[in-house]
């Protein structure tokens, strides 16, 4: 087997390893990122707090209206019962009843606003709950799928490492060192194919003599531009 072919196969395995490990890192990052679910939980809790506050405001408004109506009824009862005969006291009772009725209109308006606000808060709370449930279910499905993919990737990585070791062991250490240096310098790609008389990695046109040299089983040919090892199929 030629040196270039040997290194090209090593490159293919390393490229697969790089992709698998990058995907594995992405999976781990996604598994650890539950920010969307936390945000949904916070929104649900906030909606719950607002719902409770709106219900308390509604209850208070209902109490104020109820208490004022009772006061009006008691005042009018005193006014029309005949027990109060003093004209000034009667006038005061009439004035009090009129003032309370005017204020009752204000309180009833507030009660209506509180009822609308409570209804809107209830709807918002329900929507937040449904969204939380949806995201929780979606997150569980996502986690399950990612864990399965993670297990498959880990198996694949172990298999590729075994295959890589079988290729590296018979290689000359200096050749392996050159390959590893190029991998570090060239973003993981040390060996590239020749495609249509050009370096597939950088697109540099190659002279026929260099293309022919790349086919030699006994020597390595390197791209004059990017320095990568050339492999000619």
ZANU-220503 format. One record per residue (C-alpha): x, y, z; residue number from 1. Coordinates in steps of 0.05 Angstrom, whole numbers, plus 5000, padded with zeros to 4 digits. Layout:
<rec east="X" north="Y" up="Z" num="NUM"/>
...
//
This chain:
<rec east="5000" north="5000" up="5000" num="1"/>
<rec east="5028" north="5069" up="4981" num="2"/>
<rec east="5044" north="5119" up="5036" num="3"/>
<rec east="4994" north="5169" up="5008" num="4"/>
<rec east="4938" north="5118" up="5007" num="5"/>
<rec east="4955" north="5096" up="5078" num="6"/>
<rec east="4952" north="5168" up="5102" num="7"/>
<rec east="4890" north="5182" up="5062" num="8"/>
<rec east="4854" north="5126" up="5097" num="9"/>
<rec east="4878" north="5152" up="5163" num="10"/>
<rec east="4852" north="5221" up="5143" num="11"/>
<rec east="4784" north="5191" up="5127" num="12"/>
<rec east="4780" north="5159" up="5196" num="13"/>
<rec east="4804" north="5222" up="5231" num="14"/>
<rec east="4753" north="5264" up="5193" num="15"/>
<rec east="4698" north="5216" up="5215" num="16"/>
<rec east="4724" north="5220" up="5286" num="17"/>
<rec east="4725" north="5296" up="5284" num="18"/>
<rec east="4653" north="5299" up="5260" num="19"/>
<rec east="4630" north="5247" up="5311" num="20"/>
<rec east="4666" north="5281" up="5369" num="21"/>
<rec east="4640" north="5350" up="5347" num="22"/>
<rec east="4569" north="5323" up="5345" num="23"/>
<rec east="4580" north="5289" up="5412" num="24"/>
<rec east="4602" north="5356" up="5442" num="25"/>
<rec east="4541" north="5389" up="5412" num="26"/>
<rec east="4496" north="5336" up="5442" num="27"/>
<rec east="4526" north="5346" up="5511" num="28"/>
<rec east="4517" north="5421" up="5505" num="29"/>
<rec east="4444" north="5412" up="5486" num="30"/>
<rec east="4432" north="5362" up="5542" num="31"/>
<rec east="4460" north="5411" up="5592" num="32"/>
<rec east="4421" north="5470" up="5564" num="33"/>
<rec east="4351" north="5472" up="5595" num="34"/>
<rec east="4345" north="5548" up="5590" num="35"/>
<rec east="4281" north="5545" up="5548" num="36"/>
<rec east="4247" north="5500" up="5600" num="37"/>
<rec east="4271" north="5545" up="5657" num="38"/>
<rec east="4244" north="5606" up="5621" num="39"/>
<rec east="4177" north="5571" up="5612" num="40"/>
<rec east="4176" north="5553" up="5686" num="41"/>
<rec east="4192" north="5624" up="5706" num="42"/>
<rec east="4136" north="5650" up="5660" num="43"/>
<rec east="4087" north="5600" up="5690" num="44"/>
<rec east="4106" north="5620" up="5761" num="45"/>
<rec east="4101" north="5694" up="5743" num="46"/>
<rec east="4033" north="5682" up="5712" num="47"/>
<rec east="4011" north="5644" up="5774" num="48"/>
<rec east="4033" north="5702" up="5819" num="49"/>
<rec east="3995" north="5751" up="5775" num="50"/>
<rec east="3934" north="5707" up="5775" num="51"/>
<rec east="3935" north="5703" up="5851" num="52"/>
<rec east="3945" north="5779" up="5857" num="53"/>
<rec east="3887" north="5792" up="5809" num="54"/>
<rec east="3842" north="5745" up="5847" num="55"/>
<rec east="3859" north="5781" up="5912" num="56"/>
<rec east="3844" north="5849" up="5879" num="57"/>
<rec east="3779" north="5821" up="5853" num="58"/>
<rec east="3760" north="5794" up="5922" num="59"/>
<rec east="3777" north="5861" up="5953" num="60"/>
<rec east="3735" north="5898" up="5901" num="61"/>
<rec east="3676" north="5851" up="5913" num="62"/>
<rec east="3682" north="5862" up="5988" num="63"/>
<rec east="3683" north="5937" up="5980" num="64"/>
<rec east="3622" north="5937" up="5935" num="65"/>
<rec east="3585" north="5889" up="5981" num="66"/>
<rec east="3601" north="5930" up="6043" num="67"/>
<rec east="3581" north="5995" up="6011" num="68"/>
<rec east="3515" north="5966" up="5987" num="69"/>
<rec east="3501" north="5943" up="6058" num="70"/>
<rec east="3516" north="6013" up="6084" num="71"/>
<rec east="3469" north="6043" up="6031" num="72"/>
<rec east="3414" north="5995" up="6051" num="73"/>
<rec east="3423" north="6011" up="6125" num="74"/>
<rec east="3424" north="6086" up="6111" num="75"/>
<rec east="3361" north="6082" up="6068" num="76"/>
<rec east="3328" north="6038" up="6119" num="77"/>
<rec east="3341" north="6091" up="6172" num="78"/>
<rec east="3318" north="6145" up="6124" num="79"/>
<rec east="3251" north="6113" up="6107" num="80"/>
<rec east="3236" north="6076" up="6171" num="81"/>
<rec east="3206" north="6136" up="6206" num="82"/>
<rec east="3250" north="6130" up="6266" num="83"/>
<rec east="3290" north="6192" up="6246" num="84"/>
<rec east="3247" north="6254" up="6249" num="85"/>
<rec east="3297" north="6310" up="6256" num="86"/>
<rec east="3299" north="6347" up="6188" num="87"/>
<rec east="3374" north="6359" up="6193" num="88"/>
<rec east="3388" north="6286" up="6209" num="89"/>
<rec east="3343" north="6265" up="6151" num="90"/>
<rec east="3380" north="6312" up="6104" num="91"/>
<rec east="3446" north="6284" up="6128" num="92"/>
<rec east="3422" north="6213" up="6115" num="93"/>
<rec east="3398" north="6233" up="6045" num="94"/>
<rec east="3465" north="6266" up="6030" num="95"/>
<rec east="3503" north="6205" up="6056" num="96"/>
<rec east="3461" north="6157" up="6015" num="97"/>
<rec east="3471" north="6200" up="5952" num="98"/>
<rec east="3546" north="6204" up="5963" num="99"/>
<rec east="3552" north="6130" up="5975" num="100"/>
<rec east="3512" north="6114" up="5912" num="101"/>
<rec east="3559" north="6159" up="5872" num="102"/>
<rec east="3618" north="6123" up="5902" num="103"/>
<rec east="3585" north="6056" up="5889" num="104"/>
<rec east="3588" north="6071" up="5815" num="105"/>
<rec east="3663" north="6081" up="5821" num="106"/>
<rec east="3671" north="6017" up="5860" num="107"/>
<rec east="3629" north="5978" up="5811" num="108"/>
<rec east="3672" north="6004" up="5754" num="109"/>
<rec east="3734" north="5981" up="5792" num="110"/>
<rec east="3700" north="5914" up="5805" num="111"/>
<rec east="3687" north="5906" up="5730" num="112"/>
<rec east="3760" north="5923" up="5715" num="113"/>
<rec east="3783" north="5873" up="5768" num="114"/>
<rec east="3738" north="5819" up="5738" num="115"/>
<rec east="3767" north="5831" up="5668" num="116"/>
<rec east="3838" north="5832" up="5695" num="117"/>
<rec east="3826" north="5767" up="5734" num="118"/>
<rec east="3798" north="5734" up="5672" num="119"/>
<rec east="3858" north="5756" up="5630" num="120"/>
<rec east="3906" north="5732" up="5685" num="121"/>
<rec east="3871" north="5665" up="5687" num="122"/>
<rec east="3878" north="5658" up="5611" num="123"/>
<rec east="3952" north="5678" up="5614" num="124"/>
<rec east="3964" north="5628" up="5670" num="125"/>
<rec east="3930" north="5573" up="5630" num="126"/>
<rec east="3970" north="5590" up="5568" num="127"/>
<rec east="4035" north="5590" up="5608" num="128"/>
<rec east="4017" north="5522" up="5637" num="129"/>
<rec east="4002" north="5493" up="5569" num="130"/>
<rec east="4068" north="5521" up="5541" num="131"/>
<rec east="4106" north="5492" up="5600" num="132"/>
<rec east="4073" north="5424" up="5589" num="133"/>
<rec east="4089" north="5427" up="5515" num="134"/>
<rec east="4161" north="5445" up="5526" num="135"/>
<rec east="4169" north="5393" up="5580" num="136"/>
<rec east="4143" north="5338" up="5534" num="137"/>
<rec east="4186" north="5363" up="5477" num="138"/>
<rec east="4247" north="5366" up="5521" num="139"/>
<rec east="4237" north="5295" up="5544" num="140"/>
<rec east="4231" north="5271" up="5472" num="141"/>
<rec east="4293" north="5311" up="5454" num="142"/>
<rec east="4333" north="5282" up="5513" num="143"/>
<rec east="4312" north="5211" up="5495" num="144"/>
<rec east="4332" north="5220" up="5422" num="145"/>
<rec east="4398" north="5253" up="5441" num="146"/>
<rec east="4417" north="5200" up="5491" num="147"/>
<rec east="4405" north="5146" up="5438" num="148"/>
<rec east="4447" north="5185" up="5388" num="149"/>
<rec east="4500" north="5196" up="5441" num="150"/>
<rec east="4505" north="5121" up="5454" num="151"/>
<rec east="4510" north="5106" up="5380" num="152"/>
<rec east="4564" north="5159" up="5371" num="153"/>
<rec east="4605" north="5132" up="5429" num="154"/>
<rec east="4603" north="5063" up="5398" num="155"/>
<rec east="4623" north="5092" up="5331" num="156"/>
<rec east="4680" north="5131" up="5362" num="157"/>
<rec east="4707" north="5069" up="5396" num="158"/>
<rec east="4704" north="5030" up="5331" num="159"/>
<rec east="4739" north="5086" up="5293" num="160"/>
<rec east="4794" north="5090" up="5346" num="161"/>
<rec east="4808" north="5015" up="5337" num="162"/>
<rec east="4811" north="5024" up="5262" num="163"/>
<rec east="4856" north="5084" up="5269" num="164"/>
<rec east="4904" north="5046" up="5314" num="165"/>
<rec east="4909" north="4990" up="5262" num="166"/>
<rec east="4929" north="5041" up="5209" num="167"/>
<rec east="4977" north="5082" up="5252" num="168"/>
<rec east="5016" north="5024" up="5282" num="169"/>
<rec east="5054" north="5003" up="5218" num="170"/>
<rec east="5068" north="5076" up="5197" num="171"/>
<rec east="5137" north="5107" up="5203" num="172"/>
<rec east="5136" north="5152" up="5265" num="173"/>
<rec east="5164" north="5210" up="5225" num="174"/>
<rec east="5108" north="5203" up="5175" num="175"/>
<rec east="5057" north="5202" up="5230" num="176"/>
<rec east="5089" north="5264" up="5261" num="177"/>
<rec east="5085" north="5300" up="5194" num="178"/>
<rec east="5013" north="5280" up="5187" num="179"/>
<rec east="4995" north="5304" up="5257" num="180"/>
<rec east="5031" north="5370" up="5247" num="181"/>
<rec east="4993" north="5383" up="5183" num="182"/>
<rec east="4927" north="5364" up="5217" num="183"/>
<rec east="4941" north="5418" up="5270" num="184"/>
<rec east="4961" north="5470" up="5219" num="185"/>
<rec east="4906" north="5456" up="5168" num="186"/>
<rec east="4843" north="5451" up="5209" num="187"/>
<rec east="4845" north="5376" up="5214" num="188"/>
<rec east="4857" north="5361" up="5140" num="189"/>
<rec east="4928" north="5336" up="5127" num="190"/>
<rec east="4914" north="5294" up="5065" num="191"/>
<rec east="4871" north="5315" up="5007" num="192"/>
<rec east="4851" north="5285" up="4940" num="193"/>
<rec east="4870" north="5311" up="4872" num="194"/>
<rec east="4807" north="5329" up="4835" num="195"/>
<rec east="4810" north="5351" up="4761" num="196"/>
<rec east="4885" north="5367" up="4766" num="197"/>
<rec east="4873" north="5411" up="4827" num="198"/>
<rec east="4883" north="5406" up="4902" num="199"/>
<rec east="4813" north="5391" up="4928" num="200"/>
<rec east="4828" north="5427" up="4994" num="201"/>
<rec east="4852" north="5495" up="4968" num="202"/>
<rec east="4835" north="5492" up="4893" num="203"/>
<rec east="4907" north="5503" up="4869" num="204"/>
<rec east="4920" north="5477" up="4799" num="205"/>
<rec east="4974" north="5423" up="4797" num="206"/>
<rec east="5023" north="5408" up="4741" num="207"/>
<rec east="5019" north="5339" up="4709" num="208"/>
<rec east="5086" north="5319" up="4737" num="209"/>
<rec east="5062" north="5331" up="4808" num="210"/>
<rec east="4998" north="5294" up="4796" num="211"/>
<rec east="5039" north="5235" up="4771" num="212"/>
<rec east="5085" north="5240" up="4831" num="213"/>
<rec east="5024" north="5236" up="4876" num="214"/>
<rec east="5009" north="5168" up="4846" num="215"/>
<rec east="5077" north="5141" up="4865" num="216"/>
<rec east="5074" north="5087" up="4919" num="217"/>
<rec east="5143" north="5105" up="4946" num="218"/>
<rec east="5140" north="5181" up="4955" num="219"/>
<rec east="5096" north="5236" up="4980" num="220"/>
<rec east="5073" north="5295" up="4940" num="221"/>
<rec east="5050" north="5358" up="4974" num="222"/>
<rec east="5008" north="5416" up="4949" num="223"/>
<rec east="5054" north="5475" up="4933" num="224"/>
<rec east="5002" north="5523" up="4960" num="225"/>
<rec east="4972" north="5493" up="5024" num="226"/>
<rec east="5026" north="5441" up="5038" num="227"/>
<rec east="4977" north="5384" up="5047" num="228"/>
<rec east="4995" north="5314" up="5026" num="229"/>
<rec east="4965" north="5298" up="4958" num="230"/>
<rec east="4929" north="5233" up="4943" num="231"/>
<rec east="4913" north="5212" up="4872" num="232"/>
<rec east="4862" north="5158" up="4864" num="233"/>
//
